[in-house]
């Protein structure tokens, strides 16, 4: 648990480029970033910047 609750700026290949995982002993929510996507009729395309927000419980 010590390692799982102390992740900082971890980038995983399964996430979108630029999305990072961060946890702490008082914050168990690892993903706080996203990027908007829209369907073009054939596929999903990303647009805009990566958005960072706080998680409220």
C-alpha positions as CSV (number, residue, x, y, z in Angstrom):
1,X,0.0,0.0,0.0
2,X,2.9,2.4,0.7
3,X,3.9,2.3,-3.0
4,X,0.3,2.5,-4.3
5,X,-0.4,5.6,-2.2
6,X,2.8,7.4,-3.3
7,X,2.6,7.5,-7.1
8,X,3.8,10.7,-8.6
9,X,3.6,11.7,-12.3
10,X,3.3,8.0,-13.4
11,X,2.6,7.8,-17.2
12,X,1.1,4.5,-18.4
13,X,0.9,3.4,-22.1
14,X,-2.8,2.6,-21.7
15,X,-3.7,6.2,-21.0
16,X,-3.8,9.1,-23.4
17,X,-0.5,10.9,-24.0
18,X,0.0,13.6,-21.3
19,X,-2.3,11.9,-18.7
20,X,-0.5,11.2,-15.4
21,X,-1.4,9.2,-12.3
22,X,-0.8,10.8,-8.9
23,X,-1.8,9.4,-5.4
24,X,-0.9,10.2,-1.9
25,X,-1.8,8.7,1.5
26,X,-4.7,11.1,1.8
27,X,-5.7,11.0,-1.9
28,X,-6.7,7.7,-3.4
29,X,-8.1,9.0,-6.7
30,X,-5.3,8.4,-9.3
31,X,-6.7,10.0,-12.5
32,X,-7.6,13.7,-12.3
33,X,-7.0,14.6,-16.0
34,X,-9.0,14.1,-19.2
35,X,-9.2,15.3,-22.7
36,X,-12.4,15.9,-24.7
37,X,-13.2,13.8,-27.7
38,X,-15.8,14.0,-30.4
39,X,-17.2,11.4,-32.8
40,X,-16.6,12.4,-36.5
41,X,-19.0,9.8,-37.9
42,X,-16.1,7.3,-38.4
43,X,-13.9,7.6,-35.3
44,X,-13.3,9.5,-32.1
45,X,-10.8,12.4,-32.3
46,X,-9.3,14.3,-29.4
47,X,-9.5,18.1,-29.3
48,X,-8.5,20.8,-26.9
49,X,-6.0,20.7,-24.1
50,X,-5.7,18.2,-21.3
51,X,-8.0,19.3,-18.5
52,X,-7.1,18.9,-14.8
53,X,-9.7,19.0,-12.1
54,X,-10.2,18.2,-8.5
55,X,-12.1,15.1,-7.3
56,X,-14.8,15.9,-4.7
57,X,-16.2,13.1,-2.6
